[in-house]
Amino acid sequence: MAITVQNFIKLANFYNQMVMMMSAICVEKGGIAMENYTGRFFAADTLEYVSEYGRRLMSSGQNVPPEIVAVIEKFSHQFEKVKHLATPTQKPIYEMTLEEFEKVMNI
């Protein structure tokens, strides 16, 4: 996928739609807190991808409109809050901490 403003907008829209759907599911299932919803890990991974894409877009030297820069910064700030939920980089089990292992195994 080429790093362009249009592709970033598509990714940002996808993420926003996904979060709205997750919120609706939580409400329909009896008011599950988002912190307890199992899809929160996928959402964190998706937000990490969108944030990284935005970072690369800004460092690519393209003319990025200020509105898009504000959205990129917003997503980066949001990701910092849920960074602990993102899937750790692939490393051998013997190098993982207990917390990382439990998260990967969804314990």
C-alpha positions as a printed NumPy array, in Angstrom:
array([[  0.   ,   0.   ,   0.   ],
       [  1.489,   3.297,  -1.095],
       [  1.871,   5.818,   1.693],
       [ -0.524,   8.601,   0.714],
       [ -2.901,  10.955,   2.459],
       [ -5.867,   9.26 ,   0.77 ],
       [ -4.823,   5.826,   2.049],
       [ -4.36 ,   7.238,   5.552],
       [ -7.886,   8.675,   5.421],
       [ -9.224,   5.256,   4.392],
       [ -7.399,   3.587,   7.296],
       [ -8.6  ,   6.231,   9.753],
       [-12.198,   5.796,   8.558],
       [-11.903,   2.016,   8.888],
       [-10.618,   2.33 ,  12.44 ],
       [-13.371,   4.769,  13.424],
       [-16.089,   2.548,  11.943],
       [-14.633,  -0.5  ,  13.691],
       [-14.629,   1.245,  17.073],
       [-18.23 ,   2.355,  16.572],
       [-19.219,  -1.24 ,  15.778],
       [-17.361,  -2.53 ,  18.844],
       [-19.168,   0.019,  21.012],
       [-22.519,  -1.101,  19.6  ],
       [-21.662,  -4.739,  20.295],
       [-20.732,  -3.918,  23.88 ],
       [-24.067,  -2.155,  24.383],
       [-26.032,  -5.014,  22.773],
       [-24.293,  -7.571,  24.977],
       [-25.581,  -5.913,  28.109],
       [-23.245,  -2.982,  28.568],
       [-19.867,  -4.703,  28.537],
       [-17.108,  -2.217,  29.346],
       [-14.773,  -1.699,  26.376],
       [-11.885,  -2.615,  28.695],
       [-13.434,  -6.09 ,  29.077],
       [-14.349,  -6.678,  25.428],
       [-12.158,  -9.308,  23.794],
       [-11.875,  -7.282,  20.574],
       [ -9.87 ,  -4.622,  22.407],
       [ -6.621,  -6.359,  21.445],
       [ -7.446,  -6.233,  17.724],
       [ -8.497,  -2.596,  18.084],
       [ -5.158,  -1.773,  19.758],
       [ -3.243,  -3.539,  16.981],
       [ -5.26 ,  -1.673,  14.348],
       [ -4.658,   1.648,  16.08 ],
       [ -0.945,   0.854,  16.224],
       [ -0.954,   0.215,  12.461],
       [ -2.856,   3.438,  11.71 ],
       [ -0.548,   5.452,  13.991],
       [  2.576,   4.006,  12.406],
       [  1.183,   4.643,   8.923],
       [  0.538,   8.269,   9.893],
       [  4.042,   8.633,  11.301],
       [  5.522,   7.3  ,   8.076],
       [  3.284,   9.603,   6.045],
       [  4.534,  12.645,   7.954],
       [  8.175,  11.605,   7.584],
       [  7.8  ,  10.84 ,   3.857],
       [  8.214,  14.478,   2.884],
       [  4.76 ,  14.742,   1.326],
       [  2.664,  17.849,   1.825],
       [  0.324,  16.695,   4.596],
       [ -2.573,  19.068,   5.37 ],
       [ -2.707,  20.378,   8.962],
       [ -6.068,  18.66 ,   9.541],
       [ -4.509,  15.288,   8.726],
       [ -1.508,  16.042,  10.966],
       [ -3.955,  16.729,  13.813],
       [ -5.674,  13.364,  13.206],
       [ -2.313,  11.559,  13.102],
       [ -1.323,  13.157,  16.406],
       [ -4.717,  12.246,  17.912],
       [ -4.298,   8.594,  16.924],
       [ -0.73 ,   8.54 ,  18.239],
       [ -1.919,   9.959,  21.557],
       [ -4.731,   7.391,  21.731],
       [ -2.296,   4.589,  20.976],
       [ -0.007,   5.624,  23.828],
       [ -2.94 ,   4.973,  26.19 ],
       [ -3.568,   1.435,  24.882],
       [ -0.024,   0.452,  23.944],
       [ -0.062,  -2.254,  26.618],
       [ -2.893,  -4.031,  24.757],
       [ -1.092,  -4.281,  21.404],
       [  0.365,  -7.619,  20.412],
       [  4.063,  -7.661,  21.267],
       [  6.531,  -8.022,  18.472],
       [  7.243, -11.601,  17.592],
       [  9.871, -12.84 ,  19.966],
       [ 10.615, -16.271,  21.304],
       [  8.617, -17.364,  24.333],
       [ 11.771, -17.719,  26.419],
       [ 12.468, -13.98 ,  25.922],
       [  8.947, -12.86 ,  26.901],
       [  8.061, -11.537,  30.3  ],
       [  5.264, -13.311,  32.154],
       [  2.903, -10.415,  31.338],
       [  3.72 , -10.615,  27.62 ],
       [  3.229, -14.381,  27.613],
       [ -0.124, -14.146,  29.414],
       [ -1.267, -11.475,  26.968],
       [ -0.235, -13.498,  23.913],
       [ -1.962, -16.574,  25.327],
       [ -4.979, -14.453,  26.332],
       [ -4.837, -15.677,  29.92 ]])
